[in-house]
């Protein structure tokens, strides 16, 4: 292997190595090294490059890798790259893709090109594609492949083995089992490849098939699918329609992609960003997107400031309040974000619902109370020694306890409330929680000071 191969360097250094080669103008060398990588690795490099370099590198990618690379880049970068391709290039890129992959890609193509793609498919493949597209993107039907290998229960194993030999290169990837169906194509069970190889060839499929693997309904959510794969360590699973007819299969690679996207969504959502945000998107586009959440945050900041303004006279009399009040708000914010993150994760995994929300709330309130007693004592001791005031120490201890309890209450219930009205808790939860902890913290601390510090 060449010492300049991008495979010989760590993934984080591939970008620097590629940029060095581009800076030298060695485009042929760059193309050779680039196309030796897997499509997912090429996609990662494309997402990491500024616009000008990205355009150059995209032009170096081999046409037979275009479709796979487009599948692995995020939606925003994909739209940009598709915009640089002409119709023949796009048709060539989608040729040979699996039906589920084609369904993911075709939804991002211009309508005129989508119709040409559909026209280029044979009737059987077009029907399969339209079947996948009829389901939502985040459902089992949207994740599935329409390429399962099926067998009948009465067929001997030696016949199945001969059938598989004839298929050879057409056997789908991640095939760990064959699906058993009746004459109406209704799912009955599976025959594991290991059982197929180790049992007597004269046995029938019915004699060795397993009935343990329950099928997944096509309308089921992708989160439910991911949970099934996690709990049962599945490599593949059958997908059926409402009548029990086999319509496809889901493989673990599709589930891993979904889990990764969900993780990115939750991570980026805490900053009010989309998981498909292009790191090198145009300045005006990025500014416009982020302006919304900055505006929302500004409104909440004004609300917190207006609470402080209500107690201006109290702060003027006791300047120490201005020094200590950020502590109350900050501690509430941290405690609330811990509960909020736990609740959002519970919603994402299907572990939190209206039925068990009360149990979570009571548990988080107990945790908040215990932590508030500990840290209120610490803060009170520091404040009392700092400003030589027992009254001030007592006030901040009580205010801190109140705010931590409100933070636990809000962090547990906000995600459920937002989800119920159709707002993504990962995007809006942290902004609203900060408002609650700031307002309650300032109101409790300054309000108590107004009443008791004369």
MARFI-823089 format. One record per residue (C-alpha): x, y, z; residue in three letters. Coordinates in Angstrom, 3 decimals. Layout:
<kekols>
<kekol <X, Y, Z>, ALA>
...
</kekols>
This chain:
<kekols>
<kekol <0.000, 0.000, 0.000>, UNK>
<kekol <1.279, 3.439, -0.910>, UNK>
<kekol <2.695, 5.492, 1.956>, UNK>
<kekol <0.461, 8.316, 0.718>, UNK>
<kekol <-2.682, 6.197, 1.002>, UNK>
<kekol <-5.400, 7.834, 3.071>, UNK>
<kekol <-6.018, 4.404, 4.622>, UNK>
<kekol <-2.630, 4.540, 6.370>, UNK>
<kekol <-3.496, 7.616, 8.440>, UNK>
<kekol <-5.976, 8.049, 11.264>, UNK>
<kekol <-9.450, 9.247, 10.149>, UNK>
<kekol <-8.949, 12.644, 11.815>, UNK>
<kekol <-5.747, 13.163, 9.805>, UNK>
<kekol <-7.210, 12.163, 6.441>, UNK>
<kekol <-8.693, 15.593, 5.964>, UNK>
<kekol <-5.356, 17.337, 6.488>, UNK>
<kekol <-3.604, 14.824, 4.203>, UNK>
<kekol <-6.174, 15.326, 1.442>, UNK>
<kekol <-5.957, 19.115, 1.718>, UNK>
<kekol <-2.166, 18.963, 1.466>, UNK>
<kekol <-2.458, 16.960, -1.760>, UNK>
<kekol <-5.022, 19.429, -3.133>, UNK>
<kekol <-2.772, 22.376, -2.241>, UNK>
<kekol <-0.010, 20.786, -4.353>, UNK>
<kekol <-2.447, 20.590, -7.255>, UNK>
<kekol <-1.976, 16.822, -7.543>, UNK>
<kekol <-5.598, 16.150, -8.525>, UNK>
<kekol <-4.950, 12.789, -10.200>, UNK>
<kekol <-3.138, 11.593, -7.098>, UNK>
<kekol <-5.961, 12.924, -4.905>, UNK>
<kekol <-8.580, 11.132, -7.037>, UNK>
<kekol <-6.714, 7.829, -6.803>, UNK>
<kekol <-6.389, 8.034, -3.020>, UNK>
<kekol <-9.933, 9.290, -2.575>, UNK>
<kekol <-11.579, 6.499, -4.561>, UNK>
<kekol <-9.676, 3.859, -2.590>, UNK>
<kekol <-11.801, 4.843, 0.430>, UNK>
<kekol <-15.239, 3.517, 1.343>, UNK>
<kekol <-18.237, 5.709, 0.342>, UNK>
<kekol <-18.908, 6.601, 3.996>, UNK>
<kekol <-15.305, 7.784, 4.415>, UNK>
<kekol <-15.547, 9.908, 1.269>, UNK>
<kekol <-18.822, 11.384, 2.537>, UNK>
<kekol <-17.167, 12.317, 5.837>, UNK>
<kekol <-14.381, 14.138, 3.988>, UNK>
<kekol <-16.867, 16.012, 1.788>, UNK>
<kekol <-18.798, 17.226, 4.841>, UNK>
<kekol <-15.507, 18.431, 6.343>, UNK>
<kekol <-14.463, 20.598, 3.392>, UNK>
<kekol <-15.352, 24.230, 2.668>, UNK>
<kekol <-17.469, 24.845, -0.435>, UNK>
<kekol <-14.655, 25.499, -2.915>, UNK>
<kekol <-12.625, 22.410, -1.960>, UNK>
<kekol <-15.763, 20.296, -1.664>, UNK>
<kekol <-16.670, 21.052, -5.262>, UNK>
<kekol <-13.210, 19.995, -6.444>, UNK>
<kekol <-13.233, 16.769, -4.442>, UNK>
<kekol <-16.772, 15.864, -5.538>, UNK>
<kekol <-15.584, 16.126, -9.125>, UNK>
<kekol <-12.827, 13.607, -8.341>, UNK>
<kekol <-15.166, 10.949, -6.959>, UNK>
<kekol <-15.675, 8.021, -9.316>, UNK>
<kekol <-19.138, 7.910, -10.902>, UNK>
<kekol <-19.744, 4.375, -9.658>, UNK>
<kekol <-19.404, 5.637, -6.075>, UNK>
<kekol <-21.588, 8.753, -6.460>, UNK>
<kekol <-24.832, 7.117, -5.353>, UNK>
<kekol <-23.366, 5.481, -2.234>, UNK>
<kekol <-21.582, 8.700, -1.251>, UNK>
<kekol <-24.781, 10.721, -1.619>, UNK>
<kekol <-26.497, 8.309, 0.764>, UNK>
<kekol <-23.910, 8.912, 3.493>, UNK>
<kekol <-23.679, 12.722, 3.460>, UNK>
<kekol <-26.216, 14.719, 5.459>, UNK>
<kekol <-29.325, 16.105, 3.762>, UNK>
<kekol <-28.009, 19.628, 3.329>, UNK>
<kekol <-24.723, 18.601, 1.739>, UNK>
<kekol <-26.578, 16.046, -0.386>, UNK>
<kekol <-28.867, 18.746, -1.780>, UNK>
<kekol <-25.841, 20.878, -2.625>, UNK>
<kekol <-24.037, 18.028, -4.420>, UNK>
<kekol <-27.158, 16.990, -6.322>, UNK>
<kekol <-27.504, 20.576, -7.505>, UNK>
<kekol <-24.100, 20.281, -9.211>, UNK>
<kekol <-25.035, 17.100, -11.139>, UNK>
<kekol <-26.765, 16.855, -14.505>, UNK>
<kekol <-29.520, 14.376, -15.326>, UNK>
<kekol <-27.315, 11.613, -16.822>, UNK>
<kekol <-25.012, 11.762, -13.774>, UNK>
<kekol <-27.957, 11.453, -11.383>, UNK>
<kekol <-29.473, 8.546, -13.304>, UNK>
<kekol <-26.110, 6.772, -13.283>, UNK>
<kekol <-25.711, 7.458, -9.543>, UNK>
<kekol <-29.005, 5.787, -8.577>, UNK>
<kekol <-28.488, 2.784, -10.829>, UNK>
<kekol <-27.728, -0.325, -8.836>, UNK>
<kekol <-28.752, 1.082, -5.436>, UNK>
<kekol <-30.818, -1.108, -3.135>, UNK>
<kekol <-34.494, -0.221, -3.037>, UNK>
<kekol <-34.381, 1.213, 0.495>, UNK>
<kekol <-31.323, 3.311, -0.377>, UNK>
<kekol <-32.943, 4.472, -3.596>, UNK>
<kekol <-36.042, 5.487, -1.628>, UNK>
<kekol <-33.882, 7.621, 0.687>, UNK>
<kekol <-32.166, 9.324, -2.244>, UNK>
<kekol <-35.063, 9.790, -4.631>, UNK>
<kekol <-36.925, 11.976, -2.117>, UNK>
<kekol <-34.156, 14.583, -2.381>, UNK>
<kekol <-34.114, 14.666, -6.184>, UNK>
<kekol <-35.936, 17.327, -8.232>, UNK>
<kekol <-39.397, 16.142, -9.315>, UNK>
<kekol <-38.464, 16.084, -12.994>, UNK>
<kekol <-35.513, 13.815, -12.276>, UNK>
<kekol <-37.552, 11.630, -9.911>, UNK>
<kekol <-39.992, 10.866, -12.726>, UNK>
<kekol <-37.084, 9.945, -15.013>, UNK>
<kekol <-35.643, 7.670, -12.341>, UNK>
<kekol <-38.997, 5.908, -11.971>, UNK>
<kekol <-39.301, 5.557, -15.752>, UNK>
<kekol <-35.835, 3.961, -15.896>, UNK>
<kekol <-36.882, 1.123, -13.515>, UNK>
<kekol <-38.536, -2.106, -14.515>, UNK>
<kekol <-42.100, -2.678, -13.312>, UNK>
<kekol <-41.117, -4.957, -10.432>, UNK>
<kekol <-38.494, -2.595, -9.011>, UNK>
<kekol <-40.713, 0.453, -9.494>, UNK>
<kekol <-43.493, -1.285, -7.587>, UNK>
<kekol <-41.105, -2.084, -4.738>, UNK>
<kekol <-39.841, 1.495, -4.644>, UNK>
<kekol <-43.339, 2.944, -4.602>, UNK>
<kekol <-44.202, 0.501, -1.810>, UNK>
<kekol <-41.328, 1.806, 0.347>, UNK>
<kekol <-42.151, 5.443, -0.474>, UNK>
<kekol <-45.762, 4.892, 0.650>, UNK>
<kekol <-44.541, 4.620, 4.257>, UNK>
<kekol <-43.192, 7.426, 6.418>, UNK>
<kekol <-39.444, 7.936, 6.507>, UNK>
<kekol <-39.223, 7.097, 10.231>, UNK>
<kekol <-41.316, 3.938, 10.103>, UNK>
<kekol <-40.394, 0.292, 9.640>, UNK>
<kekol <-41.724, 0.489, 6.079>, UNK>
<kekol <-39.480, 3.460, 5.388>, UNK>
<kekol <-36.422, 1.609, 6.707>, UNK>
<kekol <-37.053, -1.739, 5.070>, UNK>
<kekol <-35.488, -3.407, 2.062>, UNK>
<kekol <-37.789, -5.176, -0.372>, UNK>
<kekol <-35.289, -7.945, -1.163>, UNK>
<kekol <-36.018, -10.768, 1.320>, UNK>
<kekol <-35.404, -14.340, 0.223>, UNK>
<kekol <-38.529, -16.404, 0.885>, UNK>
<kekol <-39.152, -20.161, 1.003>, UNK>
<kekol <-42.194, -22.366, 1.473>, UNK>
<kekol <-42.545, -24.636, 4.524>, UNK>
<kekol <-42.997, -27.846, 2.511>, UNK>
<kekol <-39.758, -27.473, 0.504>, UNK>
<kekol <-36.799, -29.799, 1.381>, UNK>
<kekol <-33.576, -28.147, 2.537>, UNK>
<kekol <-31.529, -29.513, -0.356>, UNK>
<kekol <-33.846, -27.708, -2.780>, UNK>
<kekol <-33.355, -24.482, -0.805>, UNK>
<kekol <-29.569, -24.922, -0.968>, UNK>
<kekol <-29.675, -25.416, -4.745>, UNK>
<kekol <-31.853, -22.318, -5.022>, UNK>
<kekol <-29.318, -20.259, -3.046>, UNK>
<kekol <-26.474, -21.513, -5.233>, UNK>
<kekol <-28.318, -20.272, -8.304>, UNK>
<kekol <-28.777, -16.851, -6.699>, UNK>
<kekol <-25.090, -16.539, -5.765>, UNK>
<kekol <-24.161, -12.859, -6.185>, UNK>
<kekol <-27.794, -11.788, -5.842>, UNK>
<kekol <-28.077, -12.833, -2.208>, UNK>
<kekol <-28.674, -9.601, -0.234>, UNK>
<kekol <-26.109, -8.435, 2.305>, UNK>
<kekol <-26.671, -9.279, 5.991>, UNK>
<kekol <-28.729, -12.338, 5.066>, UNK>
<kekol <-28.613, -14.433, 8.224>, UNK>
<kekol <-31.970, -16.137, 7.684>, UNK>
<kekol <-34.569, -16.950, 5.045>, UNK>
<kekol <-38.201, -16.021, 5.616>, UNK>
<kekol <-40.842, -18.725, 5.456>, UNK>
<kekol <-44.159, -17.744, 3.844>, UNK>
<kekol <-47.291, -19.561, 2.694>, UNK>
<kekol <-48.867, -19.367, -0.741>, UNK>
<kekol <-50.542, -16.062, 0.151>, UNK>
<kekol <-47.115, -14.641, 1.098>, UNK>
<kekol <-48.067, -14.492, 4.787>, UNK>
<kekol <-45.120, -14.666, 7.142>, UNK>
<kekol <-44.757, -17.921, 9.101>, UNK>
<kekol <-41.219, -17.951, 10.535>, UNK>
<kekol <-37.529, -18.082, 9.626>, UNK>
<kekol <-34.892, -20.591, 8.654>, UNK>
<kekol <-31.483, -19.574, 9.956>, UNK>
<kekol <-28.586, -20.072, 7.576>, UNK>
<kekol <-26.790, -22.092, 10.262>, UNK>
<kekol <-29.777, -24.470, 10.550>, UNK>
<kekol <-29.921, -24.771, 6.783>, UNK>
<kekol <-26.294, -25.921, 6.687>, UNK>
<kekol <-26.312, -28.221, 9.705>, UNK>
<kekol <-29.588, -30.167, 9.306>, UNK>
<kekol <-30.256, -33.172, 7.133>, UNK>
<kekol <-30.831, -31.986, 3.517>, UNK>
<kekol <-33.900, -34.227, 3.323>, UNK>
<kekol <-35.612, -32.348, 6.155>, UNK>
<kekol <-38.268, -29.867, 5.104>, UNK>
<kekol <-38.252, -26.192, 5.934>, UNK>
<kekol <-41.201, -26.733, 8.284>, UNK>
<kekol <-39.146, -29.170, 10.359>, UNK>
<kekol <-36.262, -26.759, 11.042>, UNK>
<kekol <-37.940, -23.354, 10.891>, UNK>
<kekol <-38.101, -21.117, 13.962>, UNK>
<kekol <-41.325, -19.478, 15.104>, UNK>
<kekol <-39.684, -17.258, 17.728>, UNK>
<kekol <-39.043, -14.129, 15.621>, UNK>
<kekol <-42.153, -11.973, 15.618>, UNK>
<kekol <-42.516, -9.804, 12.493>, UNK>
<kekol <-42.446, -6.013, 12.582>, UNK>
<kekol <-45.483, -4.148, 11.287>, UNK>
<kekol <-44.632, -1.750, 8.464>, UNK>
<kekol <-46.319, 1.267, 10.158>, UNK>
<kekol <-44.350, 0.738, 13.406>, UNK>
<kekol <-42.057, 3.630, 14.333>, UNK>
<kekol <-38.340, 3.443, 13.651>, UNK>
<kekol <-37.728, 3.866, 17.385>, UNK>
<kekol <-39.734, 0.722, 18.095>, UNK>
<kekol <-37.695, -1.087, 15.454>, UNK>
<kekol <-34.411, 0.076, 17.004>, UNK>
<kekol <-35.622, -1.092, 20.409>, UNK>
<kekol <-36.464, -4.558, 19.007>, UNK>
<kekol <-33.044, -4.908, 17.413>, UNK>
<kekol <-31.339, -3.824, 20.634>, UNK>
<kekol <-33.309, -6.137, 22.918>, UNK>
<kekol <-33.055, -9.244, 20.737>, UNK>
<kekol <-29.621, -8.676, 19.132>, UNK>
<kekol <-31.114, -8.983, 15.648>, UNK>
<kekol <-29.183, -8.878, 12.381>, UNK>
<kekol <-32.321, -8.755, 10.255>, UNK>
<kekol <-36.070, -8.874, 10.847>, UNK>
<kekol <-39.167, -9.426, 8.660>, UNK>
<kekol <-41.610, -6.608, 7.958>, UNK>
<kekol <-45.272, -7.370, 7.296>, UNK>
<kekol <-48.354, -5.371, 6.371>, UNK>
<kekol <-51.553, -5.258, 8.413>, UNK>
<kekol <-52.674, -8.565, 6.851>, UNK>
<kekol <-49.480, -10.368, 7.831>, UNK>
<kekol <-48.054, -10.486, 4.314>, UNK>
<kekol <-44.277, -10.157, 4.053>, UNK>
<kekol <-43.348, -6.847, 2.418>, UNK>
<kekol <-39.648, -6.568, 3.245>, UNK>
<kekol <-36.900, -6.902, 5.807>, UNK>
<kekol <-34.886, -4.533, 7.975>, UNK>
<kekol <-31.162, -5.058, 8.541>, UNK>
<kekol <-28.998, -3.886, 11.393>, UNK>
<kekol <-27.085, -1.364, 9.233>, UNK>
<kekol <-30.347, 0.529, 8.609>, UNK>
<kekol <-31.048, 0.580, 12.347>, UNK>
<kekol <-27.523, 1.811, 13.152>, UNK>
<kekol <-27.987, 4.686, 10.689>, UNK>
<kekol <-31.263, 5.639, 12.372>, UNK>
<kekol <-29.730, 5.531, 15.865>, UNK>
<kekol <-26.817, 7.704, 14.717>, UNK>
<kekol <-29.211, 10.253, 13.210>, UNK>
<kekol <-31.267, 10.309, 16.409>, UNK>
<kekol <-28.120, 10.915, 18.464>, UNK>
<kekol <-27.047, 13.768, 16.205>, UNK>
<kekol <-30.536, 15.247, 16.364>, UNK>
<kekol <-30.538, 15.266, 20.169>, UNK>
<kekol <-26.988, 16.645, 20.367>, UNK>
<kekol <-27.531, 19.441, 17.836>, UNK>
<kekol <-31.014, 20.144, 19.144>, UNK>
<kekol <-29.627, 21.375, 22.476>, UNK>
<kekol <-28.124, 24.299, 20.533>, UNK>
<kekol <-31.238, 24.843, 18.418>, UNK>
<kekol <-29.564, 23.384, 15.306>, UNK>
<kekol <-30.637, 20.721, 12.838>, UNK>
<kekol <-28.664, 17.473, 12.634>, UNK>
<kekol <-28.313, 18.197, 8.903>, UNK>
<kekol <-26.643, 21.565, 9.463>, UNK>
<kekol <-23.769, 21.987, 7.005>, UNK>
<kekol <-20.691, 23.147, 8.894>, UNK>
<kekol <-19.679, 25.266, 5.880>, UNK>
<kekol <-23.116, 26.523, 4.844>, UNK>
<kekol <-23.285, 30.123, 3.506>, UNK>
<kekol <-23.070, 32.804, 6.190>, UNK>
<kekol <-26.486, 34.341, 5.466>, UNK>
<kekol <-28.212, 30.956, 5.482>, UNK>
<kekol <-26.634, 29.926, 8.785>, UNK>
<kekol <-27.352, 33.322, 10.346>, UNK>
<kekol <-31.015, 33.177, 9.311>, UNK>
<kekol <-31.471, 29.719, 10.811>, UNK>
<kekol <-29.851, 30.568, 14.100>, UNK>
<kekol <-31.610, 33.932, 14.375>, UNK>
<kekol <-34.897, 32.282, 15.374>, UNK>
<kekol <-33.537, 30.632, 18.507>, UNK>
<kekol <-31.424, 33.660, 19.362>, UNK>
<kekol <-34.619, 35.727, 19.183>, UNK>
<kekol <-36.494, 33.281, 21.406>, UNK>
<kekol <-33.611, 33.296, 23.867>, UNK>
<kekol <-33.573, 37.108, 23.847>, UNK>
<kekol <-37.254, 37.244, 24.741>, UNK>
<kekol <-36.714, 34.873, 27.643>, UNK>
<kekol <-33.704, 36.929, 28.753>, UNK>
<kekol <-35.851, 40.069, 28.791>, UNK>
<kekol <-38.399, 38.210, 30.899>, UNK>
<kekol <-35.713, 37.286, 33.449>, UNK>
<kekol <-34.388, 40.844, 33.391>, UNK>
<kekol <-37.863, 42.249, 34.014>, UNK>
<kekol <-38.089, 40.093, 37.158>, UNK>
<kekol <-34.788, 41.573, 38.384>, UNK>
<kekol <-36.079, 45.069, 37.602>, UNK>
<kekol <-39.044, 44.527, 39.909>, UNK>
<kekol <-36.618, 44.318, 42.822>, UNK>
<kekol <-34.339, 47.194, 41.828>, UNK>
<kekol <-34.877, 49.010, 45.100>, UNK>
<kekol <-34.018, 45.920, 47.131>, UNK>
<kekol <-30.804, 45.386, 45.148>, UNK>
<kekol <-29.860, 49.039, 45.657>, UNK>
<kekol <-30.174, 48.563, 49.441>, UNK>
<kekol <-28.337, 45.245, 49.595>, UNK>
<kekol <-25.651, 45.152, 46.885>, UNK>
<kekol <-24.625, 41.623, 47.910>, UNK>
<kekol <-27.827, 40.361, 46.281>, UNK>
<kekol <-26.483, 41.278, 42.842>, UNK>
<kekol <-23.368, 39.232, 43.543>, UNK>
<kekol <-25.195, 36.142, 44.787>, UNK>
<kekol <-28.306, 35.900, 42.600>, UNK>
<kekol <-26.497, 34.366, 39.555>, UNK>
<kekol <-25.580, 31.418, 41.801>, UNK>
<kekol <-29.236, 30.619, 42.455>, UNK>
<kekol <-30.156, 30.773, 38.753>, UNK>
<kekol <-27.088, 28.822, 37.617>, UNK>
<kekol <-27.553, 25.960, 40.093>, UNK>
<kekol <-31.204, 25.638, 39.063>, UNK>
<kekol <-30.231, 25.598, 35.390>, UNK>
<kekol <-27.737, 22.773, 35.832>, UNK>
<kekol <-30.072, 20.667, 37.972>, UNK>
<kekol <-32.952, 21.196, 35.561>, UNK>
<kekol <-30.885, 20.290, 32.505>, UNK>
<kekol <-29.925, 16.985, 34.131>, UNK>
<kekol <-33.574, 16.050, 34.624>, UNK>
<kekol <-34.516, 17.426, 31.179>, UNK>
<kekol <-31.866, 15.290, 29.459>, UNK>
<kekol <-33.061, 12.204, 31.319>, UNK>
<kekol <-36.677, 12.863, 30.314>, UNK>
<kekol <-35.847, 13.534, 26.645>, UNK>
<kekol <-33.839, 10.314, 26.527>, UNK>
<kekol <-36.769, 8.465, 28.089>, UNK>
<kekol <-39.120, 9.812, 25.423>, UNK>
<kekol <-36.694, 8.897, 22.641>, UNK>
<kekol <-36.368, 5.327, 23.902>, UNK>
<kekol <-40.075, 4.936, 24.586>, UNK>
<kekol <-39.437, 4.598, 28.319>, UNK>
<kekol <-41.387, 7.696, 29.410>, UNK>
<kekol <-45.098, 8.224, 28.978>, UNK>
<kekol <-47.974, 9.961, 30.715>, UNK>
<kekol <-48.509, 6.752, 32.694>, UNK>
<kekol <-45.123, 6.703, 34.451>, UNK>
<kekol <-44.406, 10.439, 34.399>, UNK>
<kekol <-45.645, 10.789, 37.994>, UNK>
<kekol <-43.090, 8.244, 39.212>, UNK>
<kekol <-40.283, 10.086, 37.421>, UNK>
<kekol <-41.493, 13.421, 38.792>, UNK>
<kekol <-41.564, 12.178, 42.396>, UNK>
<kekol <-38.132, 10.596, 42.049>, UNK>
<kekol <-36.605, 13.771, 40.528>, UNK>
<kekol <-38.217, 15.958, 43.206>, UNK>
<kekol <-36.659, 13.723, 45.868>, UNK>
<kekol <-33.263, 13.993, 44.144>, UNK>
<kekol <-33.700, 17.762, 43.862>, UNK>
<kekol <-34.612, 18.061, 47.529>, UNK>
<kekol <-31.611, 16.011, 48.662>, UNK>
<kekol <-29.192, 17.967, 46.465>, UNK>
<kekol <-30.740, 21.272, 47.486>, UNK>
<kekol <-30.244, 20.505, 51.182>, UNK>
<kekol <-26.590, 19.641, 50.610>, UNK>
<kekol <-25.671, 22.533, 48.313>, UNK>
<kekol <-27.890, 25.087, 50.043>, UNK>
<kekol <-25.880, 24.437, 53.203>, UNK>
<kekol <-22.601, 24.880, 51.316>, UNK>
<kekol <-23.707, 28.088, 49.590>, UNK>
<kekol <-25.184, 29.471, 52.797>, UNK>
<kekol <-21.930, 28.858, 54.650>, UNK>
<kekol <-19.869, 30.585, 51.943>, UNK>
<kekol <-22.303, 33.513, 51.625>, UNK>
<kekol <-22.529, 33.948, 55.398>, UNK>
<kekol <-18.751, 34.095, 55.817>, UNK>
<kekol <-18.292, 36.233, 52.688>, UNK>
<kekol <-20.791, 38.954, 53.648>, UNK>
<kekol <-20.886, 38.341, 57.418>, UNK>
<kekol <-24.679, 37.960, 57.368>, UNK>
<kekol <-26.665, 35.060, 58.810>, UNK>
<kekol <-29.894, 36.421, 57.300>, UNK>
<kekol <-28.404, 36.553, 53.801>, UNK>
<kekol <-27.074, 33.010, 54.184>, UNK>
<kekol <-30.518, 31.746, 55.215>, UNK>
<kekol <-32.225, 33.548, 52.329>, UNK>
<kekol <-29.971, 32.126, 49.634>, UNK>
<kekol <-30.320, 28.638, 51.117>, UNK>
<kekol <-34.128, 28.799, 50.950>, UNK>
<kekol <-34.083, 30.359, 47.451>, UNK>
<kekol <-31.693, 27.699, 46.187>, UNK>
<kekol <-33.903, 24.927, 47.559>, UNK>
<kekol <-36.994, 26.407, 45.905>, UNK>
<kekol <-35.257, 26.783, 42.548>, UNK>
<kekol <-33.788, 23.277, 42.527>, UNK>
<kekol <-37.218, 21.793, 43.230>, UNK>
<kekol <-38.818, 23.872, 40.458>, UNK>
<kekol <-35.981, 22.847, 38.142>, UNK>
<kekol <-36.654, 19.151, 38.794>, UNK>
<kekol <-40.404, 19.669, 38.295>, UNK>
<kekol <-39.933, 21.557, 35.027>, UNK>
<kekol <-37.227, 19.277, 33.678>, UNK>
<kekol <-39.447, 16.227, 34.142>, UNK>
<kekol <-42.692, 17.631, 32.735>, UNK>
<kekol <-41.554, 20.054, 30.016>, UNK>
<kekol <-40.563, 17.344, 27.487>, UNK>
<kekol <-43.918, 15.579, 27.871>, UNK>
<kekol <-45.819, 18.829, 27.450>, UNK>
<kekol <-43.830, 19.890, 24.397>, UNK>
<kekol <-44.154, 16.475, 22.768>, UNK>
<kekol <-47.915, 16.502, 23.333>, UNK>
<kekol <-48.334, 19.789, 21.423>, UNK>
<kekol <-46.016, 18.674, 18.631>, UNK>
<kekol <-42.866, 20.627, 19.540>, UNK>
<kekol <-39.521, 18.796, 19.577>, UNK>
<kekol <-38.324, 18.774, 23.236>, UNK>
<kekol <-34.698, 18.482, 22.097>, UNK>
<kekol <-34.984, 21.851, 20.333>, UNK>
<kekol <-37.180, 23.892, 22.674>, UNK>
<kekol <-36.702, 22.234, 26.055>, UNK>
<kekol <-33.422, 23.813, 27.122>, UNK>
<kekol <-34.512, 27.372, 26.213>, UNK>
<kekol <-37.762, 27.110, 28.169>, UNK>
<kekol <-36.083, 25.401, 31.113>, UNK>
<kekol <-33.484, 28.176, 31.371>, UNK>
<kekol <-36.309, 30.712, 31.474>, UNK>
<kekol <-38.076, 28.843, 34.275>, UNK>
<kekol <-34.974, 28.443, 36.432>, UNK>
<kekol <-33.892, 32.063, 35.896>, UNK>
<kekol <-37.309, 33.551, 36.643>, UNK>
<kekol <-38.033, 31.304, 39.635>, UNK>
<kekol <-34.502, 31.708, 41.005>, UNK>
<kekol <-34.523, 35.497, 40.815>, UNK>
<kekol <-38.098, 35.754, 42.062>, UNK>
<kekol <-37.444, 33.497, 45.057>, UNK>
<kekol <-34.147, 35.098, 46.073>, UNK>
<kekol <-35.058, 38.745, 45.504>, UNK>
<kekol <-38.616, 38.289, 46.721>, UNK>
<kekol <-37.484, 36.783, 50.027>, UNK>
<kekol <-34.864, 39.522, 50.355>, UNK>
<kekol <-37.527, 42.210, 49.866>, UNK>
<kekol <-39.670, 40.714, 52.630>, UNK>
<kekol <-36.997, 39.833, 55.212>, UNK>
<kekol <-34.069, 42.212, 54.632>, UNK>
<kekol <-35.187, 45.585, 55.894>, UNK>
</kekols>
